[in-house]
Amino acid sequence: FSVARFSQVEDDLEQQKEQTRQLLKHRSSAVLYEELVLFFDETRKWKERYMVVRANYCLECHDSLEMFMKGAPPRQTLLPTGGTVLTTEEKYMAMVDQCFPDDTNVKEEFAPPLTGMPGQFPVYLRLPYRTDCYFCFKQQAKQRFVFVAHLACLSVSLLSDFLKKKTCEVQAFLKAIQLYRQDKERYESWDMLIGSDVRVMANLVMEQLLPSLEKEMLPRLKAKKTEKKRVWFATVEAAYFLIQEHLLEGLSALKEECRVSVRQQEVLIHSDMDQILGSRRQLEEKVRVSEPAEKLSSEKVQPYLASVLEELMEPISSGFQEGRQLSENMMDQVCQEVNDNEQLKKLMENAAYTFEQLFYKAVQDNPYNPGSAIEKAKHRVLKQYDYDSSTVRKRISREALVSITLPFIKKNLAPTCKSELQGLEQSIYTDHSNFVNVENVYEDILLQTLDKEVTTVVKEAANLMKYNLFNDSRDLLSQSSRSSLSSPSASTPGSPAMPKTSPGKTSSSSEPLPPSPLAVNGLSSSPEKKEEEQEVKGTDVLPQNEEVTVTGTPLGKVEQKEDGQSVVVSE
């Protein structure tokens, strides 16, 4: 906790800033989805419930649309975090079988946990250590598809949101979990790092508890397989909730203890900042891992980075392209129906807020030729989208490449470096030992080595204009100039479309690489990299000292200045 607080103060003093976005930032707790759905409720009966998905990642279950419109609290609130969404009984029952630790190999037909499915389009939500949820649609497969898409997003959203928090508590907690698992030689990312800190701790306890629970409990269950499963999963859920109750009290006390300790250390952090940084630099010189890390990286990591980036960027760019195309289609509708005032108002309510502001200005400045002005506004928004998209996709790619390769490097260096690191704690000046950690310094050195290779391969992709990536705003402007020479039907002026498929692989003349030794580890809680690109400030910004009010629209909120002028606050 003290190390995390020191890093936070250091960052504040260095005035590190995130790269400025050109599109305006959208803040919303709006409703993302609402629909009447058949739900298998706590009474174990199928009931029609009005389901609402909010931007805070909760799935609300209301008795009816009327109760929801009256503002009544939901009958039930579900947190699908970490869940798996399935749409067939066969796949669901196969997953349930996988989660049941039965080694008797007894083949027995068993029924699903619910009967009498009221429709032909079921949805199963399998939750770790908790009771599963069941939904159903009677006729429309399209309705189920939309619901499943939102449910799948909810199952991962809270995870990513928790990891992105920059508070001392969260950063210290994630580092503690990482170091704890590394002590057990588990370097890969952990798929149970989901939900709140209490839930993550409970997942960690359950991971260690389940083997002993299996050994003690399963041999005593003499019922049929179906009953065994019911008792087992009920016991697991009860244990999970009991563990969380105990952890909540202990973790709350520990957090307060950490806060008090850091408050007492604040003066020392600020007064001895230079000396503490000096102690850290001395430790860095003693951690002699740069040479073996660079050797391992150049031989076993660097040759494969380009091909891994290729695999990553195809789905990432496709997703951003779909979002871009949706925005363009919505703006095209506005341009085509500019003469229909009533219809125009209803399209505008569903358009992106940045375009909404540019639209109002275009109509005001060009009352006699609004169509041309709106078309220019659309091109401007698409250019801004391309720039923001490039920045975000480069960051995602860098973080993903580091997350995939860093565990591989740690695992391979551990046999030679672990013993050396253990003796270095004593070399840290006693007064500074709370703020300088050997493991953190060791990881920083590895990250510096790896970041050079990762940054190089991403920059090379941008230099080659692969995946519609830009190095800085000049690339965007030059691309815009070239694109504006082509016809509108072939390419949007100033906003080249991102390829839906990745460019071709490296030339056939190059020798094929041997199979990569890198295990795909998924995303982990690696430190966020500093943006190296030039900052480009957008022109449509909301002044910091303006007093605003919020007006709701179907897509979110628009803030109003005191003088009544709308101000865009969304991407």
N, C-alpha and C positions, 0 to 999 in steps of 0.2 A: 504493500500500500504506500509506503514512504517513497519507494523507487518510482512508482507511478505519479505521485504528487510532485516529486522533483522534476520528472520529465515534463509534466504539464507546465510548471513554472518556467522551465527552460524554453519550451515552445512559445509561451507568452512573451518572454523577453526577446526572443528572436522574431516575434511578430510574423509567424508563418501564416500564410493565407492560402485558402483553396483557390484554384483557378476560377476566374469570373465566368459565369455563364452568360450567354447572349440572350437566351430566352429568359423571361421573368419567372421567378420561382412560385410554384403553386402550393398553397397550404390549405388542406381540406380534411375534414372528418366526415365527408359526405357519405351518403348511401351509395354503394357501388352496385348492389344487386338486390332486387326484391321480387318475390314470386310466391305463389301459393303452392306448397309442396306437401306430399304425403310423408309423414314422419312417424317412426316407431318410437313412441314416447315412453316415459318412465312407468306408465301403467301396463306396458307391453301390449299396447293396442295401436293400430294405425289410425292416426288422426290428421285431418287437414290443418296445417299450420302455415302461417305467413312468415316465410324465412327472409331475413334481412342481413346482408353482408355489408359491414361498415369498413371504413378505411383504417380503423384501429385493430383490424384483423380478427374481430369477433363475429361469430355467426349467431344472430339473435333469432329466437323462436317465439313468435307472437301467436296468440289465440286466433286472431283474424286481422284483416286489413283495417277494419273499423277501429279495433283496439290500438293498432299501431298509429293510425292517423290521429287518435285522441291523445297520443303521447304516453300511453300506459307503458310501464316497464315490461320488458320481455318476460315471458313465462319461464324461459330457460336461455342461458347464454353458453355457447359451446366454444371451446378453444381447440381448433383442429391442428395445432402446432405439432409437427413431427408425424402427422398421420399419413396413411397411404390410401388413395382413393381408387376403388375398383368398381367395375360395372357388370361383372358376371359372377354368378354364384360359384362357378368352378374355381376361378382365380382367387376369390375370397377364401373359400374353404381350404385351398392349397396353402395360402398364407397362414391361416389359423393353424393348420397342421405343422407348418414349419416352426411356429412359435410355441408349440406344445412339446416339451422335452420327454417324449415317450420312446424308450429304446427297446420296447418289448417286441417290436415288429409285428404286432397283431393286426391283421387286416380285418377291419370291421366297418361296415357301412353305417354312417351316422347322418342324422338330419342336421340342417343348418339351425342356428339358434332362434330362428323365427320362421313361422309358417304363414301360409295364406297371403303371399305377396299380392297386393291389390292392383298391380299394373305390370306391364311388360318391360318397363325401363327402370330397373333398380339401381341404386347407388349405395355402395358399402364404404364406410370410413373406418379403416382399421387404425386404432390408436395404441401407442406403446404404453403398457402397464395400466390401461384404463378400459372402461366399457366401450365397445364399438358403437357406432351410430349407423342408422339405416334410413334411407330415403327412397322415394319411389315416384315415378311419373307414369300416368295412365296411358297416354297416347303419343305425345310428341317427343321424338328422339332429340330434336333440336333444343328443346327446353332442358333436357338432361345434359346435353353437351355444354351449354352455357353454365349451368349450375356446377358441373364437374370442373370446368375451367377455373371458376372462382374458388371452389373448394381446394383445388390443387395449389392455387396461389396462396391461400390462407395457411396451408400446411407448412410453407417455408418462409412466409413473410416475417413472422415474429422472430424466427431464428436470426435472419439477416439484420433485422432492426436492433436486436439486442447486441449483436456483435459490433454494430456501427457506433454505439454510444461511446463517447470519449471521456466519460467521467472517470475519476480515479478508482472508484469502487469497481466499475465494470472492467477496466483495463487490468487492475490488480487481480481481480477474480479470474479472468481468462488466462492470465499468465500463470497463476497458481495451479489451475487445472492442467495447463500444458506441461508445466514442470513436474507435477505429480505423475502424469501419465508417462513422461519421458523417463522418470525413475524406474518405471516398470517396463522400459524398453518399448514403449508404444509411441512411435514418432508420427504416425499417420494422423490425418484429421479424424475427428470423432463425430459420428453421425448422430449421437445423442446429446450434442451440445445445443439443446433446444429449450426455448421457454425462458423463464426467469432464472435467477441464480439459485433459488431454492430448488426449483425443478431439476436444474442441471446437477446439483449436488445429490438430489434424490436418485437421479439416473446413475450417478457414479456409485452410490451405495447399492442400488439394485443390481448393478453389473457384478458386484462382489457377493451379493446375498443369494442370487438365484441358484448358483451351483449347490450351496449347502441346503437351500430350501428344497431343491429337487431330491437330494440324497436322503433327507429326513422325511419328506412328506409323501412322495410318489409311491414308495413301496407299501405304504399303509393304506393306499386307496385301492379297495377291492371291487369297485363298481365297474360298469361297462365304460368303454372309451368315451362315449358322449358325456356321461356323468363325471368322469374323471376330469375332462376338459372344463366343464362348468365349474367344478370345485377349484381346480387349479387357477383359472383366470380370476375367479372371485377372490381367492386368497392373495394373488399377486396384486390386485387392485387395492385391497385392504391394507396390505403391507406398504404399498406405494404412498397412500394417503397418510398412514401413520408415521412413516419416515419424514414426510414433508412437514408434519406438525412439529416433530421434534427439532428438525433442522431450522425451521423458521425462527424459533425462539433463540437457539444458539447462534445462528448467523446474524440475527439482529443485534445481539449483544456484542458479537465480534466486530461488526461494522461500527458501532458506537465507540468501541475501544480504539479502533483504528483512527476514527475521526478525531478523538481527543488527543491521541498520540501525535497526529500530524499537526494539529493546532499548536501543540507545544514545540514542534520542530520548525514551524514557519519562520521564525526569526533566524534560526541557524541556516535554513535553506537560502534565504536572501542575503544574509551577511557573508556566508562562506561559499557562495556560488562558484567563484573562480577556483577556490581551493578544492572543492568537491570535484569539479570538472578536471582539475589537475590530477587528483587521485584516480579518476576514471581513465585518463590518458596513460598514466603509469601502469595501470592494470592491463590496458589494451596492449602495451608493449610486451608484457609478460605472457600474455595469451598467444603463444606461438602456433597459430593454426592457419595463418594466411597462405603459406606456401602449400601445405597439403590440400587446403580447400580449393585453391586456384588450380592445382594439378587435377584434382578430381573433377572440378567443374569443366575444365577445358577438354578432358578426355571422355567423360561419361555424361555430361549434361549439354554443353554447347552444341555438339553435332546434331542434337535432336530437337533443339528449341524451335527452329523454323518449321519443322513438320508438325510439332505440337501446336504451335500458333495457328497453322493452317487449319487444323481440326477444330480449334476453339473458335476461330473467327467466322467460320461458315454459319453455325447456328446463331451466334451472337449478332452478326450483321443481318441475317435474315429476319430476326426479331425486330431490330431497329428499322429495317426497311418496311416491314408491315406497319409499324407505327407511323412512319413517314407517309406511306401511301394512304393510310386512313385519314391523316390530317389533310393531305392534299385533296382527297375526294370531298371532304367536308367543306373545304374552302372553295372548291370548284362549284359546288351546289350553290353557294352564296353568290358567286360571280354570275352563274347562269340565271338566277332568279332575282336579280337585283331590281327588277321593275315591279315585283309583286311585294308591296310593303308588308302586308299581313304575313305572307309566307316567309318573307325575309326575316321578320322579327323572330318567328319560330325557328329558322335555321340558325340564326345568330345565337339563340339561347343554348345551342348545343355545340357551338364552335369553340375552338381554343381561345383562351383569353388574350394572348398576345395578338392574334389576328383580329380579335374583336376591337382592340384599341386602335390598331393600324387602320382597320376598316372605317371606324368613325372619323378618323382624321382625314382619310382619303376622300370620303364623301363630302366632308366639310370644305376641304380645299378645292375639290373639283366637282361642284354641284351639277355641271352640265355634261360631264363625261365620267361618271363614277365607275363604269365598267373597267376602263383602262387603268384607273388609279387603284382599284381593288386588285386587279391582276398583278400590279407591281407590288402591292402589299403582300400578296400570297408568295411571290418569289422571295421577298425579303424574309418572311417567316421560315420558308424552307431552307434558305441559306443559314439562318440562325440554327435551325434544327440540325443541319449537317455538321456545323461546327461543334455544337454541344454533343452530338452523337459521337463524333470522332474522339473528343476528349474523354467521354465516359467509356467508350469501347477500348481505348488504349489503356485506361486505368484498369478496367476489368481484365484485360489480357495480361497486363503486367502482374497483377495480384494473383491471377490464376496460375501463370507460369511459375511464380515463386512458390505458391502453395503446393504445386505438384512436385517441384524439384527439391525444395528445402528439406522435407522429411527424408528424402533419399540421401542427401549429403550428410545430414545429422547421423543417420543410421550407420553410414559407412565410416564416418570419422570417430564414432563413439568408442570403439575398442582402443584407439590410440590416444584420444584426447580426454576421455573421462577421468582417468587417474590423475592426469596433469592438472585439470581444473580443480579437483578436490583440495589441493594443497594451496591454492591461491587466495582463499578467503582470508587467511591470516596476514596476508601482505597488505590488506586495505587498512588505512588509518582508522582507528577505532571510532572517532567522532563522525566519520563519514560512512561507516559500514551500513547504516540504514538506507543510504541513498545510492550506493554502488553495489551491484550484484554481479557475481562472476558469470552466471548463466546468461544474464541479459547482455553483458559485454561480448561473450562468446557468440551469441546469436547475431548481434549487430555486425560483428566481423564477417560472419558467414553471409549475412544479407548484403553487405557491401560488395563482397566478391560476386555473389549471384546476380545482384542488381545490374552490374556492369554488362553481363552477358544478356540479360533479359531486355534491358533498355536498348542495347545495340540491335537486337533482332526486331524489336518493335519499330525502331527508327528506320531500319532498312525497309520494312514493309511500308511505312509512311512515305519514304523517299520514292519508292516504286509506285506510289499511289494505289497500293493494293487495298482492297476492302473499303475504298473511299475514305482512307485515313489522311489527315492533314498534320503536318509538323507544326504549323502556326497559322495565324490569320492570313498571311501572305499567300500560302498555298490555296486557301479557300478563295481569295480574291482572284488569283490567277486562273484557278479552275473555273470560277464564275465567268471570267472574261472569255475563256475558250468556249464555254457552254453557251454563252449568249449569242455566239455566231451561228449556232445550229437552230433549226426550226423548233417552235414550241411543241409541236406534236412529237418530235423525236426526243427532246430533252427540255426539261424546265430550265429557263435561263437562270444562271446563277446558282443552280442547285442540282448537281449531277446525282442521278439515282444510284444508290448503293447496289452492287451486284447481289442477286439473290443466292448465287452459288459462288463458291470461292474460286479465285483464279486458278489457272493450271498449276500443276506441281512443278518442281524444279526440272530443268532440262534432262532429257534422257541420257545425255552424254556423261553426266555425273555418275560416279560409282554408287551403287545402292548401299545403304547403311545396314549394319547388322541389327538384329532386333533390339529395341531400346530396353535398357535395364531399368528404366524409370517405371515405378508403379504409379498408376493414376490414383492420387490420394484425395482428389476433390479439394474444396476450399477450406482453408483453416484460418485461424485468427492471427495472421501475420500482420506486422505493423503497416499502416497505410503509407504508401510511398509518396514522396514529395513530387508535385507536378513540376516537370522541367520545361514545359512549353511556356512561351511568352504569354503574359496576361493580356486579354483583350476585353475591354469594358464595353458593355452594351449601352445603347443610347436610351433605352426605355427602362429607366430605373425609378424605384419608389423612394423619394427622399426620406431619410431616417427620422426627421423631426416632424413629419406630417401627421396630424391626427386623422384617423380614418375610421369609418364604420364599415360593417360587413353586410353585403346583400347576397342572399342565396340564389343560385341558379341550378338547373338540373345537373350541371357538370361540377359544381363546386361553389366557390364564393368569389365575388368581386368586391373589392374594397372601395369605398367612396370617400373622397376628400370632403372637407368642410364646405368647400364652395360648390359641391355637387358634381364635380367632374369625376368620371370613373377612372380608376387606376388599376392597371393590370397587376395581378399578383400570382400569375400561374405560368407553368411551362406549357 
